[in-house]
């Protein structure tokens, strides 16, 4: 148990409440959550990469393009994660399943 979760448990105990464990998830559910997380991380990386790309031109720029670009970058992250990503989803899935085994 890390310091933050220990502190949280102590606060709940002081209030007379019992800490509840997170719901156990199947390997497929854990993988889906891990891929979603990896997609978010990849999107964050891609967003900083696209920040310097200018969109000036006769049909470029404006608020609509900013919104579209952010949605497009989110989809890029999701698709990259589904296609294998950077290996982060594998590590996160293993750690999530390992943490569930320890708590049971």
C-alpha positions as a LaTeX table, in Angstrom:
\begin{tabular}{lrrr}
\hline
Residue & $x$ (\AA) & $y$ (\AA) & $z$ (\AA) \\
\hline
Unk1 & 0.00 & 0.00 & 0.00 \\
Unk2 & 1.42 & 3.37 & $-0.93$ \\
Unk3 & 1.40 & 6.43 & 1.31 \\
Unk4 & $-1.54$ & 8.11 & $-0.43$ \\
Unk5 & $-3.84$ & 5.10 & $-0.18$ \\
Unk6 & $-2.74$ & 4.54 & 3.43 \\
Unk7 & $-3.62$ & 8.14 & 4.28 \\
Unk8 & $-6.98$ & 7.80 & 2.55 \\
Unk9 & $-7.74$ & 4.59 & 4.49 \\
Unk10 & $-6.78$ & 6.31 & 7.75 \\
Unk11 & $-9.10$ & 9.24 & 6.94 \\
Unk12 & $-11.99$ & 6.86 & 6.23 \\
Unk13 & $-11.31$ & 4.95 & 9.45 \\
Unk14 & $-11.34$ & 8.23 & 11.42 \\
Unk15 & $-14.76$ & 8.97 & 9.94 \\
Unk16 & $-16.03$ & 5.51 & 10.89 \\
Unk17 & $-16.16$ & 4.28 & 7.29 \\
Unk18 & $-14.58$ & 1.15 & 5.87 \\
Unk19 & $-12.39$ & 1.58 & 2.78 \\
Unk20 & $-13.79$ & $-0.28$ & $-0.20$ \\
Unk21 & $-11.62$ & $-2.10$ & $-2.71$ \\
Unk22 & $-12.03$ & $-1.37$ & $-6.40$ \\
Unk23 & $-14.21$ & $-3.75$ & $-8.35$ \\
Unk24 & $-12.34$ & $-6.75$ & $-9.77$ \\
Unk25 & $-12.08$ & $-6.63$ & $-13.55$ \\
Unk26 & $-11.52$ & $-9.35$ & $-16.10$ \\
Unk27 & $-8.38$ & $-9.42$ & $-18.21$ \\
Unk28 & $-10.33$ & $-8.16$ & $-21.23$ \\
Unk29 & $-11.75$ & $-5.21$ & $-19.27$ \\
Unk30 & $-8.32$ & $-4.38$ & $-17.86$ \\
Unk31 & $-6.86$ & $-4.48$ & $-21.38$ \\
Unk32 & $-9.56$ & $-2.13$ & $-22.70$ \\
Unk33 & $-8.90$ & 0.38 & $-19.91$ \\
Unk34 & $-5.14$ & 0.12 & $-20.47$ \\
Unk35 & $-5.55$ & 0.75 & $-24.22$ \\
Unk36 & $-7.73$ & 3.78 & $-23.47$ \\
Unk37 & $-5.03$ & 5.11 & $-21.14$ \\
Unk38 & $-2.32$ & 4.48 & $-23.73$ \\
Unk39 & $-4.42$ & 6.29 & $-26.34$ \\
Unk40 & $-4.66$ & 9.29 & $-24.02$ \\
Unk41 & $-0.88$ & 9.32 & $-23.48$ \\
Unk42 & $-0.18$ & 9.06 & $-27.22$ \\
Unk43 & $-2.70$ & 11.85 & $-27.88$ \\
Unk44 & $-0.91$ & 14.05 & $-25.36$ \\
Unk45 & 2.39 & 13.45 & $-27.13$ \\
Unk46 & 0.85 & 14.10 & $-30.54$ \\
Unk47 & $-0.88$ & 17.27 & $-29.35$ \\
Unk48 & 2.42 & 18.80 & $-28.33$ \\
Unk49 & 3.92 & 17.77 & $-31.68$ \\
Unk50 & 1.11 & 19.41 & $-33.65$ \\
Unk51 & 1.19 & 22.60 & $-31.55$ \\
Unk52 & 3.81 & 24.20 & $-33.78$ \\
Unk53 & 2.15 & 23.36 & $-37.10$ \\
Unk54 & 0.69 & 26.49 & $-38.67$ \\
Unk55 & $-2.66$ & 26.24 & $-40.42$ \\
Unk56 & $-2.75$ & 29.58 & $-42.19$ \\
Unk57 & $-3.94$ & 29.67 & $-45.72$ \\
Unk58 & $-7.02$ & 30.44 & $-47.74$ \\
Unk59 & $-9.09$ & 27.72 & $-46.06$ \\
Unk60 & $-7.17$ & 27.13 & $-42.85$ \\
Unk61 & $-7.23$ & 28.40 & $-39.30$ \\
Unk62 & $-10.01$ & 29.53 & $-37.07$ \\
Unk63 & $-11.85$ & 28.06 & $-34.14$ \\
Unk64 & $-13.37$ & 25.20 & $-36.15$ \\
Unk65 & $-9.99$ & 23.91 & $-37.18$ \\
Unk66 & $-8.71$ & 24.00 & $-33.59$ \\
Unk67 & $-11.66$ & 21.89 & $-32.46$ \\
Unk68 & $-11.33$ & 19.50 & $-35.38$ \\
Unk69 & $-7.59$ & 19.14 & $-34.83$ \\
Unk70 & $-8.01$ & 18.19 & $-31.15$ \\
Unk71 & $-10.63$ & 15.58 & $-32.05$ \\
Unk72 & $-8.44$ & 14.24 & $-34.84$ \\
Unk73 & $-5.45$ & 13.95 & $-32.50$ \\
Unk74 & $-7.57$ & 12.04 & $-29.96$ \\
Unk75 & $-8.60$ & 9.58 & $-32.68$ \\
Unk76 & $-4.98$ & 9.22 & $-33.79$ \\
Unk77 & $-4.07$ & 8.24 & $-30.23$ \\
Unk78 & $-6.88$ & 5.69 & $-29.98$ \\
Unk79 & $-6.03$ & 4.10 & $-33.32$ \\
Unk80 & $-2.30$ & 3.98 & $-32.57$ \\
Unk81 & $-3.03$ & 2.27 & $-29.27$ \\
Unk82 & $-5.32$ & $-0.30$ & $-30.93$ \\
Unk83 & $-2.65$ & $-0.99$ & $-33.55$ \\
Unk84 & $-0.06$ & $-1.91$ & $-30.93$ \\
Unk85 & 0.87 & 1.49 & $-29.59$ \\
Unk86 & 4.10 & 2.00 & $-27.72$ \\
Unk87 & 3.80 & $-0.97$ & $-25.36$ \\
Unk88 & 2.33 & 1.01 & $-22.50$ \\
Unk89 & $-1.02$ & $-0.85$ & $-22.55$ \\
Unk90 & 0.78 & $-4.18$ & $-22.03$ \\
Unk91 & 2.57 & $-2.88$ & $-18.94$ \\
Unk92 & $-0.52$ & $-1.20$ & $-17.50$ \\
Unk93 & $-2.63$ & $-4.35$ & $-18.02$ \\
Unk94 & $-0.05$ & $-6.50$ & $-16.23$ \\
Unk95 & 0.15 & $-4.08$ & $-13.31$ \\
Unk96 & $-3.64$ & $-3.81$ & $-13.00$ \\
Unk97 & $-4.04$ & $-7.58$ & $-12.91$ \\
Unk98 & $-1.14$ & $-7.92$ & $-10.47$ \\
Unk99 & $-2.70$ & $-5.35$ & $-8.14$ \\
Unk100 & $-6.01$ & $-7.23$ & $-8.21$ \\
Unk101 & $-4.27$ & $-10.47$ & $-7.24$ \\
Unk102 & $-2.61$ & $-8.80$ & $-4.25$ \\
Unk103 & $-5.89$ & $-7.32$ & $-3.02$ \\
Unk104 & $-7.81$ & $-10.60$ & $-3.10$ \\
\hline
\end{tabular}
